[in-house]
């Protein structure tokens, strides 16, 4: 695994633990539909289904913010993938909310901050 992959996996693990500590129940991680898309985390929290795309960036933000990395194209792929998940699991799509979990880390990969920003 490359350094960036390790940081990405660590960020996803951190966000999943963060959510669980606040009472969310993780329903799926890295849920994918071939030729459609992939969702990093799907969880249930207070009767809502949260679909979360995790993006991490170095604190110096040379390549923009984590939220900026989730383009309209990526948002559409996540939404289409969520539709499949909801159909497979008999979940009403009107209970679904979409978020970017923007994770900021230092040069060593230590997580400094996480922000949840809704999209759609």
C-alpha positions as a Markdown table, in Angstrom:
| # | Residue | x | y | z |
|---|---|---|---|---|
| 1 | Unk | 0.0 | 0.0 | 0.0 |
| 2 | Unk | 1.3 | 3.4 | -0.9 |
| 3 | Unk | 1.7 | 6.2 | 1.7 |
| 4 | Unk | -1.4 | 8.0 | 0.3 |
| 5 | Unk | -3.4 | 4.8 | 0.4 |
| 6 | Unk | -2.4 | 4.4 | 4.1 |
| 7 | Unk | -3.4 | 7.9 | 4.9 |
| 8 | Unk | -6.7 | 7.4 | 3.1 |
| 9 | Unk | -7.4 | 4.2 | 4.9 |
| 10 | Unk | -6.4 | 5.8 | 8.2 |
| 11 | Unk | -8.8 | 8.7 | 7.5 |
| 12 | Unk | -11.7 | 6.4 | 6.7 |
| 13 | Unk | -11.0 | 4.4 | 9.9 |
| 14 | Unk | -10.9 | 7.6 | 11.9 |
| 15 | Unk | -14.2 | 8.9 | 10.5 |
| 16 | Unk | -15.9 | 5.5 | 11.1 |
| 17 | Unk | -14.7 | 5.4 | 14.7 |
| 18 | Unk | -15.7 | 9.1 | 15.1 |
| 19 | Unk | -19.2 | 8.4 | 13.9 |
| 20 | Unk | -19.5 | 5.2 | 16.1 |
| 21 | Unk | -18.4 | 7.1 | 19.2 |
| 22 | Unk | -21.3 | 9.5 | 18.6 |
| 23 | Unk | -23.9 | 6.8 | 18.3 |
| 24 | Unk | -23.9 | 6.0 | 14.6 |
| 25 | Unk | -24.2 | 2.4 | 13.4 |
| 26 | Unk | -21.9 | 1.6 | 10.4 |
| 27 | Unk | -23.9 | -0.2 | 7.8 |
| 28 | Unk | -21.3 | -0.5 | 5.1 |
| 29 | Unk | -17.7 | 0.5 | 4.2 |
| 30 | Unk | -16.3 | 0.8 | 0.7 |
| 31 | Unk | -19.6 | -0.3 | -0.8 |
| 32 | Unk | -19.2 | -0.4 | -4.5 |
| 33 | Unk | -21.3 | -1.1 | -7.6 |
| 34 | Unk | -19.2 | -2.1 | -10.7 |
| 35 | Unk | -19.2 | 0.6 | -13.4 |
| 36 | Unk | -21.3 | 2.9 | -11.2 |
| 37 | Unk | -19.3 | 4.0 | -8.1 |
| 38 | Unk | -18.1 | 3.5 | -4.6 |
| 39 | Unk | -19.1 | 4.9 | -1.2 |
| 40 | Unk | -16.6 | 5.1 | 1.7 |
| 41 | Unk | -19.0 | 4.9 | 4.6 |
| 42 | Unk | -22.8 | 4.3 | 5.0 |
| 43 | Unk | -24.2 | 4.6 | 8.5 |
| 44 | Unk | -27.5 | 5.1 | 10.3 |
| 45 | Unk | -27.7 | 7.9 | 12.8 |
| 46 | Unk | -30.9 | 9.1 | 14.5 |
| 47 | Unk | -33.2 | 7.5 | 11.9 |
| 48 | Unk | -31.3 | 8.9 | 8.9 |
| 49 | Unk | -28.9 | 7.2 | 6.5 |
| 50 | Unk | -25.7 | 9.1 | 6.1 |
| 51 | Unk | -23.6 | 8.5 | 2.9 |
| 52 | Unk | -20.1 | 9.8 | 3.5 |
| 53 | Unk | -17.3 | 10.4 | 1.1 |
| 54 | Unk | -14.0 | 10.7 | 3.0 |
| 55 | Unk | -11.3 | 13.0 | 1.6 |
| 56 | Unk | -8.1 | 13.8 | 3.3 |
| 57 | Unk | -5.6 | 16.6 | 2.6 |
| 58 | Unk | -2.3 | 17.8 | 4.0 |
| 59 | Unk | -2.8 | 20.8 | 6.2 |
| 60 | Unk | -0.9 | 23.0 | 3.7 |
| 61 | Unk | -3.8 | 22.4 | 1.2 |
| 62 | Unk | -1.6 | 22.6 | -1.8 |
| 63 | Unk | -4.3 | 20.8 | -3.9 |
| 64 | Unk | -7.3 | 22.5 | -2.5 |
| 65 | Unk | -9.6 | 21.5 | 0.4 |
| 66 | Unk | -11.0 | 18.0 | 0.8 |
| 67 | Unk | -14.4 | 19.2 | -0.1 |
| 68 | Unk | -13.2 | 20.7 | -3.3 |
| 69 | Unk | -11.9 | 17.3 | -4.3 |
| 70 | Unk | -15.5 | 15.9 | -4.4 |
| 71 | Unk | -16.5 | 17.2 | -7.8 |
| 72 | Unk | -20.0 | 17.2 | -9.3 |
| 73 | Unk | -19.1 | 14.1 | -11.2 |
| 74 | Unk | -18.0 | 12.3 | -8.0 |
| 75 | Unk | -21.1 | 13.4 | -6.2 |
| 76 | Unk | -23.3 | 12.0 | -9.0 |
| 77 | Unk | -21.5 | 8.6 | -8.8 |
| 78 | Unk | -21.9 | 8.5 | -5.1 |
| 79 | Unk | -25.7 | 9.3 | -5.4 |
| 80 | Unk | -26.2 | 6.6 | -8.1 |
| 81 | Unk | -24.3 | 4.1 | -5.9 |
| 82 | Unk | -26.5 | 5.1 | -2.9 |
| 83 | Unk | -29.6 | 4.4 | -5.0 |
| 84 | Unk | -28.4 | 0.8 | -5.5 |
| 85 | Unk | -27.7 | 0.4 | -1.8 |
| 86 | Unk | -31.1 | 1.7 | -0.9 |
| 87 | Unk | -32.9 | -0.6 | -3.3 |
| 88 | Unk | -30.9 | -3.6 | -2.1 |
| 89 | Unk | -31.6 | -2.9 | 1.5 |
| 90 | Unk | -35.2 | -1.6 | 1.1 |
| 91 | Unk | -34.4 | 1.8 | 2.4 |
| 92 | Unk | -36.4 | 4.9 | 1.5 |
| 93 | Unk | -34.2 | 7.3 | -0.4 |
| 94 | Unk | -35.8 | 10.3 | 1.3 |
| 95 | Unk | -34.0 | 9.3 | 4.6 |
| 96 | Unk | -30.5 | 9.6 | 2.9 |
| 97 | Unk | -28.2 | 12.6 | 3.5 |
| 98 | Unk | -24.8 | 13.0 | 1.8 |
| 99 | Unk | -21.6 | 14.4 | 3.3 |
| 100 | Unk | -18.0 | 14.9 | 2.6 |
| 101 | Unk | -15.8 | 14.1 | 5.7 |
| 102 | Unk | -12.9 | 16.4 | 5.1 |
| 103 | Unk | -9.9 | 15.1 | 7.0 |
| 104 | Unk | -6.8 | 17.4 | 7.5 |
| 105 | Unk | -3.5 | 15.7 | 8.5 |
| 106 | Unk | 0.1 | 16.8 | 9.1 |
| 107 | Unk | 3.1 | 15.7 | 7.1 |
| 108 | Unk | 3.4 | 12.5 | 9.1 |
| 109 | Unk | -0.3 | 11.5 | 8.5 |
| 110 | Unk | -1.5 | 12.4 | 12.0 |
| 111 | Unk | -5.1 | 13.6 | 11.8 |
| 112 | Unk | -5.6 | 17.2 | 12.9 |
| 113 | Unk | -9.2 | 17.9 | 12.1 |
| 114 | Unk | -12.3 | 16.5 | 10.5 |
| 115 | Unk | -15.2 | 18.5 | 9.1 |
| 116 | Unk | -18.5 | 17.2 | 7.7 |
| 117 | Unk | -19.9 | 19.2 | 4.8 |
| 118 | Unk | -23.3 | 18.2 | 3.2 |
| 119 | Unk | -23.6 | 17.9 | -0.5 |
| 120 | Unk | -26.7 | 17.7 | -2.7 |
